[in-house]
Amino acid sequence: MSSVSNGHQDVDIDLAQLFRAVWKRKARILAATALVGCLAFVGASMMSPKYSSEARILIEPREPNFTTQTNVQAPTEPLSDELNIVSQVQLLQSVDLIKQVARDLKLYELEEFDPDTNPSAVSDLLVMLGLKKNPLDMAPEERVLKAFQEKLQVYQVEKSRVIGIQFTSKDPKLAAEVPNAMANVYRSLQSGAKLDSNSEAARWLEPEIANLREKVREAENKVAEYRGNADLMQVSETTSFSSQQLSDISAELARVRGERADAEAKAENVRNAIKAGKSTDTLVAITGNEAIQRLKASESEIRGKIADLSTTLLDGHPQMKALRSQLVGIREQITSESTKIAAGLENDANVARSRETQLIQQLNTVKADSARAGTDEVGLKALEREATAQRQLLETYLARYREATTRLDKGASPADARVISSAVEPHEASFPKVIPITIVAALATFVLSAVIVMLSELFSGRALRPVGPVLRGEGQEPHRDGAIETANERSAPAVAAPRAIASVPAATIPASLLSVQPDEDLADAMEETLELERPPRTEALEARDEFSIESVADYLIESRARIAFAISPSGDDGSTATVMLAREFDERGRKVVLIDMTGSACPTWLMAARKDLPGITDLLCGEAPFSETIHPDRLSGADVIPQGNSDVRQAMRGADRLSMIADALADAYDLVLVECGPANAESVARLSRNGAHEIILSAPKPDEQELVEIMAAFEKVGYSDLVLMSGGGNRQRKAAKRSAA
């Protein structure tokens, strides 16, 4: 609980009083707003208008306007990256480009770009006093450049290769001419840079091409001389004379070997047939001979005659004998002719064998020559490679030289940029915007005036209101709007809040205060001891005990306390009063939860439906989830977290988590009430982690010595303010009897 000690009191900002103060001075605020709005309107209307226009350029690689040879593929230029675009933006802001634009548009003749030529009296005075540098000391060109750069804005359009050129001027026509002129000069500079590059390339390639031509000629002469000296005759582009000769001899040798094998096979076949006495009619070498064919025809004719005469003549007939004798002679001739054919075939085989031997000798000779020619070709190929490399380099240089020379014309090398949006003459001024300036000035004046009024209310104390108990000095009491007024200015009675008993040193509290008395007598004794002056109390306020449950509930609601720890030195009597306090909060329409941290589980008996419900010990031991430990009060709308079923000693090991649990519950409830029973100050300080929480001393029958000891103990751990709850009203007593029943 927030309390007041040594004549001071905690206060809060009264928002209603702040708005009332603003509303009270609304005429002045509106007058100031209207005045500033009119001045802003007049001032903005009197300002010289300025016009802005913009041109946009697309950065992209552009091909030349002539067609190259179909067999030469032009290299594709890479697209501009982010750094290239930024570089082009800097190029558009370069001094050389601005100077050229200024010369083309004759900006040096305009007073707008050199206002220092006619300085004002104030400027002359500042220069004389040395507070300002004389602008005429700068060169006219530098002054024009400075004014130009102040009016120019070049930027890259986000996520694109487009560059915007924006210029502001008092002349709308000039505002459009400058961006267009800058775009044209920029493109001319880029095109000129390409022309310079092509011209330099052509000048460099001319001597290089002449030198390469001489090198190519020398390399080709070396190839020809080497080929002649090494006798490396070239039959075709890929075949030399020695390799061609080797190939021909190899083919001829294969053919001769085939003929020899064929002749030997035929002769062997004929000879074997003759020796075996077999017919040679089926042999191709015999049947294909013309002499054999004629003899075979004569044999067939004689056999025909013998067959014809055998029908009329006997075998012994002289004519029949003569025919058979002719037939035998023809057969002898066929055999003799077959022998000659076999001898001829053997002769052909011998000839082929001799030809094969000659070809093998020639082949060996050609092989030796080819091996020597292969060694010579190694050097020849090296010379040919050198000549080919020089020729290719020469052809490349010639192609580039032709391309460079064709791009020497002015229109042959376009800039890598094109204008996609030209600047047009604006019809409306970009500055000043009279209506927006007037609205902003009026709105700012209105807000500033309201803030000034609120600050004056805060600093004067009229917008502050007390939030804790009131301890008044003699002749003073808090005013309702936070100011201090004397006792003579009191016009209404003040309602006394519950007293923080620790606001007064424990040694100064007499025994008459701490003895068991009726609640009203206890309050009166407290008032007399503190020597406080307060207004007369009404009958309704006299009927309520200052330290009753209702008064404590009123105080907790007024102070907006979220977490309170209740201490019950007398045990279950104090715990019962704490339960009544929770139910009183519920009857006031506030959400409250009570956590039973007592050893006797008295709040659990009074509020929970059963004693064995999961509660705070289960939550601290991690044996139950958060949602299962919250239960409704059986006699009210309040909630309770019972003692639980887990081991208390084990649960107290995790007592440090109670502060986090209370903070979490405070987000959902208006008040988290922790009943600690007859706990000592050190235990309560450990549970609350010495937080700024309310400490309620629930003592229905307070004992003087015990209260002194409790206050001293709590003061040692940092709690100097304790709220005394000594009893309850009639409604609470009836509820307590109903709970006990």
C-alpha positions in Angstrom: 0.0 0.0 0.0 1.2 3.5 -0.8 1.4 5.5 2.3 2.5 8.9 3.4 5.3 9.5 5.8 6.9 12.7 7.1 4.1 14.9 5.8 4.2 13.7 2.1 1.7 11.7 0.0 1.8 9.7 -3.2 -0.1 11.4 -6.0 -1.4 10.5 -9.5 -2.2 12.6 -12.6 -5.9 13.6 -12.8 -6.6 13.3 -16.5 -10.1 14.7 -16.1 -8.6 17.8 -14.6 -6.2 18.2 -17.5 -9.0 18.0 -20.0 -11.2 20.4 -17.9 -8.3 22.9 -17.9 -8.0 22.6 -21.7 -11.7 23.1 -22.2 -11.7 26.0 -19.8 -9.1 27.8 -21.9 -10.6 26.7 -25.3 -11.2 30.3 -26.4 -7.5 31.2 -26.0 -6.4 28.1 -27.7 -8.8 28.5 -30.6 -7.8 32.2 -31.0 -4.1 31.3 -31.0 -4.8 28.5 -33.5 -6.8 30.9 -35.8 -4.2 33.6 -35.6 -1.2 31.3 -36.4 -3.3 29.7 -39.2 -4.0 33.1 -40.7 -0.3 34.2 -40.4 0.8 30.9 -42.0 -1.7 31.4 -44.9 -0.6 35.0 -45.5 3.1 34.1 -45.2 2.8 31.1 -47.6 0.8 33.2 -50.1 3.5 35.8 -50.1 6.3 33.4 -50.8 7.7 33.2 -54.2 6.5 30.0 -55.9 8.9 27.3 -57.0 8.3 24.8 -59.7 9.7 21.3 -60.1 9.9 19.1 -63.1 11.5 15.7 -63.6 13.0 13.6 -66.4 13.7 9.9 -66.2 16.5 7.9 -67.9 16.6 4.2 -68.4 20.1 2.7 -68.2 20.4 -0.3 -70.6 23.0 -1.5 -73.1 22.2 -0.4 -76.6 23.4 -2.0 -79.9 24.9 0.1 -82.7 22.6 1.2 -85.5 24.5 -0.8 -88.2 24.3 -4.6 -89.0 27.4 -6.6 -88.5 28.4 -9.6 -90.6 26.2 -12.6 -90.2 29.1 -14.9 -89.3 30.4 -12.6 -86.6 28.3 -12.7 -83.4 28.4 -9.5 -81.5 29.3 -9.9 -77.8 26.3 -9.4 -75.5 26.9 -6.7 -72.9 25.9 -7.5 -69.3 23.0 -5.7 -67.7 23.8 -2.8 -65.4 24.1 -3.8 -61.8 23.3 -1.8 -58.7 26.8 -0.3 -58.4 26.8 0.8 -62.0 23.4 2.6 -61.5 24.8 4.4 -58.5 27.9 5.4 -60.5 25.7 6.8 -63.2 23.8 8.8 -60.6 27.1 10.3 -59.4 28.0 11.0 -63.1 24.8 13.0 -63.5 25.8 15.1 -60.5 29.4 15.7 -61.7 30.7 19.2 -61.9 31.7 18.9 -65.6 28.2 18.0 -66.7 26.6 20.8 -64.6 29.1 23.3 -66.1 28.2 22.3 -69.6 24.5 22.5 -68.9 25.0 25.9 -67.3 26.9 27.1 -70.4 24.3 25.7 -72.8 21.4 27.4 -71.0 23.4 30.5 -70.1 22.5 30.2 -66.4 25.3 32.6 -65.5 23.1 35.5 -66.7 20.2 34.6 -64.4 20.0 36.3 -61.0 18.3 33.1 -59.6 21.6 31.2 -59.8 23.8 34.0 -58.5 21.7 35.9 -55.9 24.8 37.1 -54.0 25.5 39.7 -56.7 22.8 41.8 -55.0 23.2 41.0 -51.3 20.7 42.3 -48.7 21.5 44.8 -46.0 21.3 42.0 -43.4 23.9 40.0 -45.3 26.2 43.0 -45.6 25.9 43.6 -41.9 26.7 40.0 -41.0 29.8 40.2 -43.3 30.9 43.4 -41.7 30.6 41.9 -38.2 32.6 38.8 -39.4 29.6 36.4 -38.7 29.4 35.4 -42.3 31.9 34.9 -45.1 31.6 37.3 -48.0 30.0 35.3 -50.8 31.6 37.6 -53.4 35.0 36.1 -52.5 33.9 33.0 -54.3 34.3 32.8 -58.1 31.0 33.4 -60.0 31.2 29.9 -61.5 31.4 28.4 -58.0 28.4 30.4 -56.9 26.4 29.2 -59.9 27.4 25.6 -59.3 26.4 25.9 -55.6 23.0 27.3 -56.4 22.5 24.7 -59.2 23.3 21.8 -56.9 20.9 23.0 -54.2 18.1 22.9 -56.8 19.1 19.6 -58.4 18.1 16.2 -57.2 19.2 13.0 -58.9 18.1 9.6 -57.5 17.6 6.0 -58.5 14.1 4.8 -58.8 13.8 1.9 -56.3 14.3 -1.6 -57.6 14.8 -0.5 -61.2 17.5 0.8 -63.6 15.8 4.1 -64.0 17.4 7.4 -62.8 15.2 10.4 -62.1 16.5 14.0 -62.6 14.4 16.6 -60.7 15.1 20.3 -60.8 13.4 23.2 -58.9 13.3 26.7 -60.2 11.2 29.9 -59.9 10.8 29.7 -63.7 8.6 26.8 -64.8 10.1 26.8 -68.3 13.6 26.6 -66.8 12.5 23.8 -64.4 11.7 21.6 -67.5 14.6 22.7 -69.6 17.3 21.8 -67.1 16.5 18.1 -66.7 16.1 17.6 -70.4 19.4 19.4 -71.1 21.1 17.3 -68.4 19.8 14.1 -70.0 21.0 15.2 -73.5 24.4 16.2 -72.2 24.7 12.9 -70.3 23.9 10.9 -73.4 26.3 12.9 -75.4 29.1 12.3 -72.9 28.4 8.6 -72.9 28.3 8.4 -76.7 31.5 10.5 -76.9 33.2 8.2 -74.4 32.3 5.3 -76.7 33.6 7.1 -79.7 36.9 7.9 -77.9 37.2 4.2 -76.9 36.6 3.1 -80.5 39.0 5.6 -81.9 41.7 4.6 -79.4 41.1 1.0 -80.2 41.5 1.6 -83.9 44.7 3.6 -83.5 46.1 0.8 -81.3 45.1 -2.0 -83.6 46.7 -0.6 -86.8 50.3 -1.2 -85.8 49.4 -4.4 -84.1 47.8 -5.8 -87.2 50.8 -4.8 -89.4 53.2 -6.5 -86.9 51.0 -9.7 -86.9 50.9 -9.9 -90.6 54.6 -10.0 -90.7 54.7 -12.7 -88.0 52.1 -14.8 -89.8 54.1 -14.6 -93.1 57.3 -15.6 -91.3 55.6 -18.5 -89.6 54.1 -19.9 -92.8 57.5 -19.6 -94.6 59.1 -21.6 -91.8 56.4 -24.3 -92.2 57.0 -24.6 -96.0 60.8 -24.7 -95.6 60.7 -27.3 -92.9 58.3 -29.5 -95.0 60.6 -29.3 -98.1 63.7 -30.1 -96.1 62.2 -33.0 -94.3 60.6 -34.3 -97.6 57.1 -34.2 -95.9 54.9 -34.2 -99.0 51.3 -33.5 -98.2 48.8 -35.5 -100.2 45.8 -33.9 -98.5 45.1 -31.7 -95.5 45.3 -34.7 -93.1 47.5 -37.3 -95.0 51.2 -37.2 -96.0 52.9 -39.0 -98.9 54.6 -41.5 -96.7 51.4 -42.5 -94.9 49.5 -42.7 -98.2 52.3 -45.0 -99.6 52.3 -47.2 -96.6 48.5 -47.6 -96.9 48.7 -48.5 -100.6 51.5 -51.1 -100.1 49.5 -52.6 -97.2 46.4 -53.0 -99.4 48.4 -54.5 -102.3 50.1 -57.0 -99.9 46.8 -58.1 -98.6 45.5 -58.6 -102.1 48.5 -60.7 -103.3 48.3 -62.9 -100.2 44.8 -63.6 -101.0 45.6 -64.5 -104.6 48.4 -66.8 -103.5 46.3 -68.6 -101.0 43.5 -69.1 -103.6 45.9 -70.5 -106.2 47.5 -72.9 -103.8 44.1 -74.2 -102.6 42.9 -74.7 -106.2 46.1 -76.5 -107.3 46.0 -78.7 -104.2 42.4 -79.6 -104.9 43.0 -80.5 -108.5 46.1 -82.6 -107.8 44.3 -84.6 -105.1 41.4 -85.3 -107.4 43.7 -86.6 -110.2 45.7 -88.8 -107.8 42.5 -90.3 -106.3 41.0 -90.8 -109.8 38.0 -88.8 -108.9 36.0 -86.9 -111.5 37.1 -83.3 -111.9 33.8 -82.2 -113.3 32.9 -80.5 -110.1 36.1 -78.5 -109.7 35.7 -74.8 -110.7 39.4 -74.6 -111.9 38.8 -77.5 -114.3 35.3 -76.8 -115.6 36.2 -73.2 -116.3 39.0 -74.1 -118.7 38.1 -73.8 -122.4 40.1 -76.8 -123.5 38.4 -79.0 -120.9 35.1 -77.6 -122.0 35.8 -78.6 -125.6 37.0 -82.1 -124.6 33.9 -82.5 -122.5 31.7 -81.6 -125.5 33.5 -84.1 -127.7 33.1 -86.8 -125.0 29.4 -86.1 -124.8 29.0 -86.3 -128.6 30.9 -89.7 -128.8 28.8 -91.1 -125.9 25.7 -90.1 -127.8 26.8 -91.9 -131.0 27.6 -95.0 -129.0 24.2 -94.9 -127.5 22.6 -94.6 -130.9 24.6 -97.4 -132.6 24.2 -99.7 -129.6 20.6 -100.3 -130.7 21.6 -101.7 -134.0 25.2 -102.9 -133.6 26.9 -105.2 -131.2 29.8 -104.3 -129.0 32.3 -106.2 -131.1 31.3 -104.2 -134.2 34.3 -102.4 -135.6 32.5 -99.0 -135.5 31.5 -99.5 -131.9 35.1 -100.3 -131.0 36.4 -97.3 -132.9 34.0 -95.0 -131.0 35.0 -96.5 -127.6 38.7 -96.1 -128.5 38.0 -92.3 -129.3 36.2 -92.0 -125.9 39.2 -93.4 -124.0 41.5 -91.0 -125.9 39.4 -88.0 -125.0 39.4 -89.0 -121.3 43.2 -89.3 -121.4 43.3 -85.8 -122.9 41.0 -84.4 -120.1 43.3 -86.0 -117.5 46.4 -84.5 -119.2 44.8 -81.1 -119.5 43.7 -81.3 -115.8 47.3 -82.0 -114.9 48.4 -79.0 -116.9 45.8 -76.8 -115.1 47.1 -77.9 -111.7 50.7 -77.1 -112.8 49.5 -73.7 -113.9 47.8 -73.1 -110.6 51.0 -74.0 -108.7 52.9 -71.7 -110.9 50.5 -68.8 -110.1 50.9 -69.6 -106.4 54.6 -69.4 -106.8 54.4 -66.1 -108.6 52.1 -64.7 -105.9 54.5 -65.9 -103.2 57.4 -64.0 -104.9 55.2 -60.9 -105.2 54.3 -61.1 -101.5 58.0 -61.3 -100.6 58.7 -58.2 -102.6 55.8 -56.3 -101.1 56.9 -57.2 -97.6 60.3 -55.8 -98.3 58.8 -52.6 -99.7 56.5 -52.3 -96.7 59.4 -52.5 -94.3 61.2 -49.8 -96.2 58.1 -47.6 -96.2 57.6 -48.2 -92.5 61.2 -47.0 -91.8 60.6 -43.9 -93.9 57.2 -43.3 -92.2 58.8 -43.5 -88.7 61.4 -41.0 -89.7 58.7 -38.8 -91.2 56.7 -39.0 -88.0 59.6 -37.6 -86.1 59.9 -34.8 -88.6 56.2 -34.1 -88.4 56.5 -33.2 -84.7 58.5 -30.2 -85.5 56.3 -29.4 -88.4 53.2 -29.5 -86.3 54.8 -27.1 -83.8 55.5 -24.7 -86.5 52.0 -25.1 -87.9 50.5 -24.4 -84.5 52.5 -21.2 -84.1 51.5 -20.1 -87.6 47.8 -21.0 -86.9 47.8 -19.0 -83.6 49.3 -16.0 -85.2 46.8 -16.2 -88.0 43.8 -16.5 -85.6 45.1 -13.5 -83.6 45.4 -11.6 -86.8 41.9 -12.4 -87.9 40.5 -11.4 -84.5 42.4 -8.1 -84.6 41.1 -7.5 -88.1 37.5 -8.1 -87.1 37.8 -5.8 -84.1 39.6 -3.2 -86.2 36.8 -3.3 -88.8 34.1 -3.0 -86.0 36.0 -0.1 -84.4 36.4 1.8 -87.7 32.7 1.3 -88.5 31.7 2.8 -85.1 33.8 6.0 -85.6 30.8 7.8 -86.9 28.8 9.9 -84.5 25.6 7.9 -84.7 27.3 4.6 -84.7 27.9 4.5 -80.9 24.6 5.3 -79.1 24.7 5.9 -75.3 23.7 3.1 -73.0 20.8 5.2 -71.8 17.6 6.5 -73.3 15.0 9.0 -72.0 11.8 7.3 -71.1 10.1 10.4 -69.6 11.0 14.0 -70.7 10.4 16.9 -68.3 7.4 19.0 -69.1 6.7 22.5 -68.0 4.8 22.4 -64.7 1.6 24.4 -64.2 1.3 24.2 -60.4 3.9 25.3 -58.0 5.6 22.6 -55.9 6.3 25.0 -53.1 4.7 26.6 -51.1 1.6 24.5 -50.6 -0.6 27.1 -49.0 -3.4 24.9 -47.7 -1.2 22.1 -46.2 1.1 24.7 -44.6 -1.9 26.5 -43.1 -3.4 23.2 -41.8 -0.1 22.0 -40.3 0.7 25.3 -38.6 -2.8 25.6 -37.1 -2.8 22.0 -35.9 0.7 22.4 -34.4 -0.4 25.5 -32.6 -3.5 23.8 -31.3 -1.5 20.8 -30.0 1.3 23.0 -28.6 -1.2 25.3 -26.8 -3.0 22.2 -25.3 0.3 20.8 -24.1 1.3 24.1 -22.5 -2.0 24.3 -20.6 -1.6 20.7 -19.4 2.0 21.3 -18.3 1.0 24.4 -16.4 -1.7 22.4 -14.6 0.8 19.7 -13.8 3.5 22.1 -12.5 0.9 24.0 -10.5 -0.3 20.8 -8.8 -3.9 21.3 -9.8 -3.9 18.1 -12.0 -2.5 15.9 -9.2 -4.7 13.8 -6.9 -3.7 11.7 -3.9 -3.7 7.9 -4.3 -2.8 6.8 -0.7 -3.7 7.5 2.9 -3.6 11.1 3.9 -1.4 12.2 6.8 -2.1 15.9 7.3 -0.1 18.3 9.2 -1.6 20.7 11.6 -4.0 23.1 9.8 -3.6 21.4 6.3 -5.5 18.8 4.3 -5.3 17.6 0.7 -7.4 19.5 -1.8 -9.5 17.5 -4.2 -7.4 18.6 -7.2 -4.0 17.9 -5.5 -3.2 21.3 -4.0 -2.7 22.0 -0.2 -5.2 24.2 1.5 -5.3 25.4 5.1 -7.8 24.4 7.7 -9.5 27.7 7.3 -10.3 27.0 3.6 -11.9 23.6 4.3 -15.4 23.5 2.9 -16.1 19.7 2.8 -15.4 16.9 5.2 -12.6 14.4 4.2 -13.0 10.7 4.4 -10.3 9.0 6.3 -8.7 6.0 4.7 -7.2 3.0 6.6 -4.1 4.0 8.5 -0.7 2.6 7.8 0.4 1.8 11.3 4.0 1.7 10.4 4.0 5.3 9.4 4.6 6.1 13.1 7.6 4.6 15.0 6.5 1.6 17.0 8.0 3.0 20.2 5.6 6.0 20.1 2.4 3.8 20.0 0.9 3.7 23.5 -0.5 0.6 25.0 -4.0 2.1 24.8 -3.8 1.9 21.0 -2.7 -1.7 20.8 -5.0 -3.0 23.5 -8.2 -4.8 22.5 -10.8 -2.1 22.0 -13.9 -1.6 19.8 -13.0 -0.6 16.3 -14.2 3.0 16.6 -12.3 3.6 19.9 -9.2 2.1 18.2 -9.5 4.6 15.3 -10.1 7.5 17.6 -7.1 6.6 19.7 -5.0 6.4 16.5 -6.1 9.8 15.5 -5.2 11.3 18.9 -1.8 9.6 19.0 -0.8 10.9 15.5 -2.2 14.4 16.5 -4.0 14.6 13.2 -6.7 17.2 12.5 -9.6 16.0 10.4 -13.0 17.4 9.7 -16.1 16.2 11.5 -17.3 12.8 10.4 -20.8 12.1 9.2 -23.1 9.6 10.8 -22.5 7.1 8.0 -18.8 7.3 8.3 -18.9 7.0 12.1 -20.9 3.7 11.7 -18.0 2.1 9.7 -14.9 0.9 11.6 -11.7 2.5 10.2 -9.8 -0.8 10.5 -12.7 -3.0 9.4 -12.7 -5.3 6.5 -14.8 -2.9 4.5 -12.4 0.0 5.2 -9.4 -2.1 4.1 -11.3 -3.1 1.0 -12.1 0.5 0.2 -8.4 1.4 0.6 -7.2 -1.4 -1.6 -9.6 -0.4 -4.3 -8.7 3.3 -4.1 -4.9 2.5 -4.2 -5.4 0.0 -7.0 -3.3 -2.6 -5.3 -2.8 -5.7 -7.4 -1.0 -8.1 -5.0 -1.4 -8.1 -1.2 0.1 -10.4 1.5 -2.0 -11.0 4.6 -0.3 -11.9 7.9 -2.4 -13.5 10.7 -0.4 -13.6 13.9 -3.4 -15.1 15.8 -3.8 -17.9 13.3 -7.2 -19.0 11.9 -9.0 -15.9 13.3 -6.9 -13.7 11.0 -7.1 -16.2 8.1 -11.0 -16.1 8.5 -10.9 -12.3 8.3 -8.8 -12.5 5.1 -11.4 -14.8 3.6 -14.0 -12.3 4.5 -11.9 -9.6 2.8 -11.8 -11.6 -0.4 -15.6 -12.1 -0.4 -16.0 -8.4 0.3 -14.0 -7.7 -2.9 -16.2 -10.0 -4.8 -19.3 -8.2 -3.5 -17.8 -4.9 -4.8 -17.8 -6.4 -8.3 -14.0 -7.0 -8.4 -12.2 -10.2 -9.4 -10.1 -11.6 -6.6 -8.2 -14.8 -6.0 -6.9 -16.0 -2.6 -3.8 -18.2 -2.3 -3.7 -20.4 0.8 -0.1 -20.4 2.1 -1.1 -21.3 5.7 -0.2 -24.4 7.6 -3.7 -25.0 8.9 -5.4 -24.7 5.5 -8.1 -22.6 7.1 -8.9 -20.6 3.9 -9.2 -24.0 2.1 -11.7 -25.3 4.6 -13.8 -22.1 4.4 -13.8 -21.6 0.6 -13.0 -24.8 -1.3 -15.6 -27.5 -1.9 -13.2 -30.2 -0.8 -9.9 -30.1 1.1 -8.2 -32.6 -1.3 -8.3 -30.3 -4.3 -5.0 -29.6 -6.0 -3.5 -26.3 -4.9 -0.5 -24.1 -4.4 1.8 -26.9 -3.1 1.0 -29.0 -6.2 1.7 -26.0 -8.4 5.0 -25.3 -6.7 6.1 -28.9 -6.9 5.1 -29.1 -10.6 2.6 -31.9 -10.0 -0.5 -30.0 -11.3 -1.0 -27.5 -14.2 -1.9 -23.9 -13.5 -5.6 -24.2 -14.6 -6.3 -27.1 -12.3 -5.3 -25.3 -9.1 -7.8 -22.4 -9.3 -11.3 -23.3 -7.8 -14.4 -21.2 -7.1 -15.4 -20.1 -3.6 -18.5 -22.1 -2.5 -20.2 -19.1 -1.0 -19.1 -16.2 -3.4 -17.8 -15.4 -6.8 -14.2 -15.2 -5.6 -11.6 -17.8 -6.5 -9.2 -19.7 -4.3 -6.0 -21.7 -4.8 -6.1 -24.2 -1.9 -3.2 -25.5 0.1 -2.9 -28.6 -2.1 -1.9 -32.2 -1.5 1.9 -32.2 -2.1 4.6 -32.2 0.5 4.8 -28.8 2.1 8.6 -28.9 2.6 9.2 -29.9 -0.9 6.8 -27.1 -2.1 8.7 -24.5 0.0 11.9 -25.3 -1.9 10.2 -23.7 -4.9 8.6 -20.8 -2.9 10.6 -18.4 -5.0 8.2 -19.1 -7.9 5.3 -17.7 -5.8 6.2 -14.1 -6.9 6.0 -15.1 -10.6 2.7 -16.9 -10.0 1.2 -13.9 -8.3 2.4 -11.6 -11.1 0.7 -13.9 -13.6 -2.5 -13.9 -11.7 -2.4 -10.1 -11.3 -2.9 -9.9 -15.1 -6.2 -11.7 -14.8 -7.5 -10.6 -11.4 -8.1 -7.2 -9.8 -6.5 -8.4 -6.6 -4.3 -11.4 -5.7 -4.6 -12.0 -2.0 -1.9 -14.3 -0.4 -2.8 -15.5 3.1 0.4 -16.5 4.8 -0.9 -17.3 8.3 1.3 -16.5 11.3 4.4 -16.1 9.1 7.5 -14.1 10.1 8.8 -11.0 8.2 11.7 -12.9 6.6 9.4 -15.5 5.1 7.0 -12.9 3.7 10.0 -10.9 2.3 11.2 -14.1 0.6 7.8 -14.9 -0.8 7.2 -11.4 -2.1 10.9 -10.8 -3.1 10.7 -7.4 -1.3 8.3 -6.2 -4.0 6.2 -3.1 -3.7 3.2 -5.1 -2.5 0.6 -4.4 0.3 1.2 -6.1 3.6 -2.1 -6.6 5.6 -1.8 -7.4 9.3 -5.0 -9.3 10.0 -5.3 -9.1 13.8 -8.8 -9.3 15.1 -7.5 -9.2 18.7 -4.2 -7.2 18.5 -1.7 -7.5 21.2 0.5 -4.5 22.0 3.9 -6.3 22.4 3.2 -8.6 19.5 2.3 -5.7 17.1 5.5 -3.9 18.2 7.6 -6.9 17.4 5.9 -7.5 14.1 6.4 -3.9 13.0 10.0 -3.9 14.0 10.6 -7.2 12.1 9.0 -5.9 8.9 10.8 -2.6 9.1 14.1 -4.5 9.1 13.2 -6.3 5.8 12.1 -3.1 4.1 8.4 -2.9 4.8 7.7 0.3 6.8 3.9 0.5 6.0 1.5 -2.2 7.2 -2.3 -2.1 6.9 -4.1 -3.1 10.1 -7.3 -5.1 9.7 -8.6 -5.5 13.2 -12.2 -6.6 12.6 -15.2 -6.6 10.3 -18.6 -4.9 10.1 -22.0 -6.6 10.7 -22.2 -7.9 7.2 -18.8 -9.6 7.4 -19.6 -11.1 10.8 -22.8 -12.6 9.5 -20.8 -14.0 6.5 -18.2 -15.5 8.8 -20.9 -17.2 10.9 -22.4 -18.6 7.7 -19.0 -19.9 6.5 -18.4 -21.6 9.9 -21.8 -23.2 9.7 
